[in-house]
């Protein structure tokens, strides 16, 4: 018996999104229809290539600025996020939970 991997789950959901039929997905993946049914996420929406943002360290990394430490008595203040940073984290979590 073959285990269902994360890639298998993604493929099952992509195929189900396309065919809306457990038996067809089972034929194409080699899993039973009942296995397919247990891994289908009815809220699944496939990710298109234009939705994927690739990380480029030469473009996406800001240069480290050590002046952020100057004049600070409490380094914990560096951990306080702005609303913009909080929204970026929400978007990141949304992307990571695909």
C-alpha positions in Angstrom: 0.0 0.0 0.0 1.4 3.4 -1.1 1.4 6.3 1.3 -0.2 9.6 0.3 2.5 12.3 0.1 2.0 16.0 0.2 2.6 16.1 -3.6 -0.1 13.3 -4.0 -2.5 15.5 -2.0 -1.8 18.5 -4.2 -2.3 16.4 -7.4 -5.5 14.8 -6.0 -7.0 18.2 -5.4 -5.9 19.6 -8.7 -7.4 16.7 -10.5 -10.6 16.8 -8.5 -10.9 20.5 -9.2 -10.6 19.7 -12.9 -12.9 16.6 -13.1 -15.1 16.8 -10.0 -15.1 13.0 -10.0 -13.5 10.7 -7.4 -13.3 7.7 -9.8 -11.5 9.7 -12.5 -9.0 11.1 -9.9 -8.5 7.5 -8.6 -7.8 6.2 -12.1 -5.2 8.9 -12.7 -3.5 8.7 -9.4 -3.6 5.0 -8.7 -5.3 5.5 -5.3 -8.8 4.1 -4.5 -11.8 6.4 -4.8 -12.3 6.3 -1.0 -8.7 7.4 -0.5 -9.2 10.2 -3.0 -12.4 11.2 -1.2 -10.6 11.5 2.1 -8.0 13.8 0.7 -10.2 16.1 -1.4 -10.5 19.6 0.0 -13.8 21.1 -1.3 -12.4 24.6 -0.9 -9.3 24.0 -2.9 -8.3 26.5 -5.6 -5.3 25.8 -7.7 -2.4 28.1 -7.6 -1.5 29.6 -11.0 2.1 30.4 -12.0 1.3 34.2 -12.0 0.3 33.9 -8.3 3.7 32.5 -7.3 6.3 35.0 -6.1 9.8 33.6 -6.3 12.3 34.9 -3.8 15.4 36.5 -5.2 17.9 37.4 -2.5 19.6 40.0 -4.7 16.3 41.9 -5.1 14.1 41.0 -2.1 16.7 41.3 0.7 17.2 44.7 2.2 20.7 45.6 3.3 21.1 45.2 7.0 21.2 48.6 8.8 22.9 48.4 12.1 21.8 52.0 13.0 18.4 50.5 14.1 20.2 49.6 17.4 21.5 53.1 18.1 19.9 54.8 21.1 17.8 51.8 22.1 17.6 51.0 25.8 15.1 48.2 25.2 15.9 45.9 22.3 12.5 44.3 22.7 11.0 47.4 20.9 12.6 46.1 17.7 10.1 43.2 17.9 7.0 45.5 17.7 5.5 45.1 14.3 3.9 47.9 12.3 0.4 47.3 10.8 2.1 46.9 7.4 4.4 44.2 8.7 1.5 42.4 10.4 -0.4 42.4 7.1 2.7 41.0 5.3 2.8 38.2 7.9 -0.9 37.4 7.4 -0.3 37.2 3.6 2.7 35.0 4.1 0.7 32.6 6.4 -2.0 32.5 3.8 0.5 31.5 1.1 2.2 28.9 3.3 -1.2 27.2 4.1 -1.9 26.4 0.4 
